[in-house]
């Protein structure tokens, strides 16, 4: 996967229900012969989308505020009674590491922040350069202003 590529969950129309899909991947940290190794951490912009059954808005807001307190790198959260979106910057060696941390975030903080029992339904991880390029071209997620927890 190239830097700046989005990682998201989709529906594979070519498989039958329950059929396993063979995955091929490049191991995290592998480089091509022409590349120089990039062991230094980089900044990645993460957008995590979750959804599930309805929950009282006050409880969703309180849980997201607690998550922001527990995970101080969160920039902004938007929420409704059945879904939420969390945006933040993650420092990681590569996209694989940033995505792995993002995919664990909701589950690891579910009990301590009393988050709703929602599932992750979307994940986008882009590098800093791609994020700023999108902003400059007038598309993509706008900078997180104001920072904090807000309703949709």
C-alpha positions in Angstrom: 0.0 0.0 0.0 1.4 3.4 -0.9 1.9 6.1 1.7 -1.3 8.2 1.9 -3.6 5.4 0.8 -6.8 5.0 2.6 -7.6 1.9 4.6 -11.3 1.2 4.8 -13.7 -1.7 5.2 -15.7 -2.6 2.1 -17.9 -5.3 0.8 -16.4 -7.8 -1.6 -19.0 -8.7 -4.2 -17.0 -11.5 -5.8 -17.1 -13.8 -2.7 -19.8 -15.9 -1.4 -21.0 -15.6 2.2 -18.4 -17.1 4.6 -15.8 -17.7 1.9 -12.3 -16.8 3.1 -10.3 -14.3 1.1 -6.6 -14.8 0.5 -4.7 -11.6 1.6 -1.4 -10.5 0.1 0.6 -7.8 1.7 4.0 -6.2 2.1 5.4 -6.7 5.6 5.5 -3.5 7.6 8.8 -1.8 7.1 9.7 -3.6 3.9 11.2 -1.3 1.2 11.8 -1.6 -2.5 15.4 -1.7 -3.7 15.3 2.0 -4.9 13.9 3.2 -1.5 15.8 4.3 1.5 14.6 2.9 4.8 12.3 5.2 6.8 12.7 4.2 10.4 11.9 7.7 11.7 8.4 8.2 13.0 6.1 10.3 10.8 2.7 12.0 11.4 -0.4 10.3 10.1 -3.9 11.9 10.0 -6.4 9.3 11.2 -10.2 9.4 10.8 -11.9 6.6 12.7 -15.7 6.0 12.1 -17.8 3.9 14.4 -21.5 3.0 14.6 -24.0 0.8 16.2 -27.2 0.8 18.2 -28.6 4.0 19.5 -27.3 5.5 22.7 -28.3 8.6 24.7 -26.5 11.6 23.2 -25.4 12.8 26.7 -23.7 9.4 27.3 -22.0 9.4 23.9 -20.7 13.0 24.5 -19.4 12.1 27.9 -17.7 9.0 26.7 -16.0 10.8 23.8 -14.9 13.5 26.2 -13.4 10.8 28.5 -11.7 9.2 25.5 -10.2 12.6 24.6 -8.9 12.9 28.2 -7.5 9.4 28.1 -6.0 9.8 24.7 -4.9 13.4 24.6 -3.9 13.3 20.9 -7.5 13.4 19.7 -8.2 16.5 17.7 -12.0 16.4 17.3 -14.9 14.0 17.6 -18.3 14.3 16.0 -21.2 12.2 17.2 -24.8 11.3 16.9 -26.8 8.8 18.9 -25.8 5.9 16.6 -22.4 6.8 15.1 -19.3 8.9 15.7 -16.2 10.1 13.9 -12.8 10.6 15.6 -10.0 12.5 14.0 -6.4 12.8 15.3 -2.8 12.8 14.5 -0.8 9.6 15.2 3.0 9.4 15.2 4.1 6.1 13.8 6.9 4.6 11.7 4.6 3.7 8.8 1.0 3.4 7.7 0.7 -0.2 9.0 1.6 0.9 12.5 -0.7 4.0 12.5 -3.6 1.9 11.2 -3.0 -0.9 13.8 -3.1 1.7 16.7 -6.2 3.2 15.3 -8.0 -0.1 15.0 -7.3 -0.8 18.6 -8.3 2.6 20.0 -12.0 2.1 20.3 -11.8 -1.4 21.8 -9.0 -0.6 24.2 -10.8 2.4 25.6 -14.4 1.0 25.5 -14.5 0.0 29.1 -12.5 2.8 30.7 -14.2 5.6 28.8 -17.6 3.8 28.8 -17.9 4.0 25.1 -21.0 2.6 23.3 -20.6 -1.0 22.1 -20.2 0.2 18.5 -18.0 -1.3 15.8 -15.4 0.4 13.6 -17.0 0.9 10.2 -14.4 3.0 8.6 -10.8 4.0 8.8 -8.7 6.5 6.8 -5.0 7.0 7.5 -3.1 9.5 5.3 0.3 10.9 5.7 0.9 14.6 6.6 1.9 15.6 3.1 -1.3 14.1 1.6 -3.4 15.8 4.3 -2.0 19.2 3.5 -2.2 18.6 -0.2 -5.9 17.9 0.1 -6.5 21.0 2.1 -4.6 23.1 -0.3 -6.6 21.7 -3.2 -9.9 22.5 -1.4 -11.1 19.0 -0.6 -10.6 16.4 2.1 -11.2 16.9 5.8 -11.0 20.5 6.9 -8.6 21.2 9.7 -10.1 20.3 13.0 -11.5 23.5 14.2 -12.8 23.9 16.8 -11.0 21.1 18.6 -13.2 19.1 20.9 -16.3 16.9 20.9 -19.2 18.2 18.8 -22.6 16.8 17.5 -22.9 16.2 13.8 
